[in-house]
Amino acid sequence: MRCCSLIALYLLLAAVAPAQVHYTTFEQLDSAVQAAPRKTFVLIRTSWCAYCNMMEHTTLQNKAVVQLLNSCFYSVSLDAEQQQPVYFKGKKYAFQPRGNGSGMNELAALLMRGEKAALYPSFVLLDEQYHIIFRYSGYIDGKQLLHILQKACAGHMDITASAPV
């Protein structure tokens, strides 16, 4: 009887447990893409960003978003202000101090290039050869992100024109 109760409790918890994005690291990304090519979703955030935390607890908990990210993309979460170097495609990306204790990792700056100012959260979609196919800065809700991810996963070339406002 106790065993059946434990199994029932486990199944109940599994049913209500929040969906989770399966993140990888940049260091592991090359071998993963070589083994099974997929596009890459890169979340660029900081530890102090309230909107980053909100997006992680709302948008990135949306079951449909999580399911699509886990099935069609490799996902990487990058702290833009991390001081440890990031290794990607055989290159080392270091932290670049900007004074007053602030700074940004070179890879975050590279991925956000073209933006007038660093805005968090941001995300970048990369194709299987790591070309940027879409870039977005600011909080985005689950419905909007799902629409963008569906277009990218399906291989649409013009993702921005069809993204809902």
C-alpha positions in Angstrom: 0.0 0.0 0.0 2.8 2.4 0.9 4.6 1.6 -2.3 1.4 2.4 -4.3 1.1 5.7 -2.4 4.7 6.7 -3.2 4.2 5.9 -6.9 1.0 7.9 -7.0 2.7 10.8 -5.4 5.6 10.6 -7.8 3.2 10.6 -10.8 1.3 13.6 -9.4 4.5 15.6 -8.9 5.7 14.7 -12.3 2.5 15.9 -13.8 2.6 19.3 -12.1 6.4 19.8 -12.2 7.4 22.8 -14.3 8.8 22.1 -17.7 12.5 22.8 -17.9 14.8 23.8 -20.7 17.7 21.4 -21.1 20.7 23.7 -21.3 24.1 22.8 -22.6 27.4 24.8 -22.5 29.3 26.4 -25.3 32.1 24.0 -24.6 29.8 21.1 -25.3 27.9 22.6 -28.2 30.3 21.8 -31.0 30.3 18.1 -30.4 26.5 18.0 -29.9 25.9 19.9 -33.2 28.3 17.6 -35.0 26.6 14.5 -33.7 23.0 15.8 -34.3 22.8 19.2 -36.1 20.2 21.6 -34.6 19.8 25.3 -34.4 20.9 27.0 -31.1 19.0 29.2 -28.8 21.3 31.4 -26.7 19.8 33.3 -23.7 22.0 36.2 -22.8 21.3 37.4 -19.2 22.8 38.8 -16.1 22.4 37.7 -12.5 21.0 41.0 -11.3 18.4 41.4 -14.1 14.8 41.3 -12.8 13.4 40.8 -16.4 15.8 38.0 -17.0 14.6 36.2 -13.9 11.0 36.9 -14.8 11.5 35.5 -18.3 13.2 32.4 -16.9 10.3 31.8 -14.5 7.5 32.5 -17.0 8.4 32.4 -20.7 11.0 29.6 -20.3 8.6 27.6 -18.2 5.9 27.6 -20.9 5.4 23.9 -21.7 5.1 24.5 -25.5 8.2 26.7 -25.5 10.2 24.2 -23.5 9.1 21.3 -25.6 10.1 23.1 -28.8 13.4 24.3 -27.4 14.3 20.8 -26.2 13.3 19.1 -29.5 14.5 21.5 -32.1 17.3 23.5 -30.5 20.3 23.3 -28.3 19.9 25.9 -25.6 22.7 27.8 -23.9 22.3 30.3 -21.1 25.1 32.9 -21.0 25.7 35.3 -18.1 26.9 38.3 -20.0 28.9 39.5 -17.0 30.6 36.2 -16.1 34.3 36.6 -15.5 35.3 33.1 -16.4 36.3 32.7 -20.0 34.0 30.9 -22.4 35.4 28.5 -25.0 33.5 28.2 -28.2 34.6 26.9 -31.6 38.2 26.7 -30.5 38.4 30.3 -29.3 38.6 31.7 -25.8 36.2 34.6 -25.1 37.3 36.6 -22.0 35.7 39.0 -19.7 36.3 42.6 -20.8 36.2 45.1 -17.8 34.6 48.4 -18.5 35.4 50.2 -15.2 33.5 50.5 -12.0 33.5 46.8 -11.5 31.4 46.2 -14.7 32.1 44.5 -17.9 31.0 42.0 -20.4 32.2 38.7 -21.8 33.5 39.0 -25.4 31.1 36.3 -26.7 28.1 38.1 -25.2 29.2 41.3 -26.9 29.8 39.5 -30.2 26.3 37.9 -30.1 24.7 41.2 -29.2 26.6 43.2 -31.9 24.5 45.6 -33.7 22.5 46.5 -30.6 22.8 50.1 -29.5 23.2 49.2 -25.9 23.3 45.9 -23.9 19.7 45.1 -23.0 18.8 42.1 -20.9 17.5 39.6 -21.4 18.4 39.1 -25.0 18.4 35.9 -27.1 20.0 34.9 -30.3 19.1 32.0 -32.6 22.0 30.4 -34.5 21.7 28.1 -37.4 23.6 24.8 -37.6 26.7 26.6 -38.8 26.4 29.2 -36.0 25.3 32.1 -38.2 22.9 34.4 -36.4 19.4 34.0 -37.9 17.5 36.1 -35.3 18.3 38.4 -32.5 15.9 39.9 -29.9 16.6 42.2 -26.9 14.1 42.6 -24.0 11.5 40.5 -22.2 9.3 38.4 -24.5 6.3 36.3 -23.4 5.7 32.7 -24.1 3.3 33.2 -27.0 5.6 35.5 -28.9 8.7 33.3 -28.3 6.8 30.2 -29.3 5.9 31.9 -32.6 9.5 32.9 -33.3 10.8 29.4 -32.4 8.2 27.7 -34.6 9.3 29.8 -37.6 13.0 29.2 -37.0 12.5 25.5 -36.4 10.5 25.2 -39.7 13.3 26.9 -41.5 11.6 30.2 -42.4 14.1 32.7 -43.7 12.3 35.9 -42.6 11.5 35.3 -38.9 11.2 39.0 -38.0 8.5 40.0 -40.4 6.2 37.4 -39.1 6.8 37.8 -35.4 3.7 39.1 -33.6 3.8 42.5 -32.0 
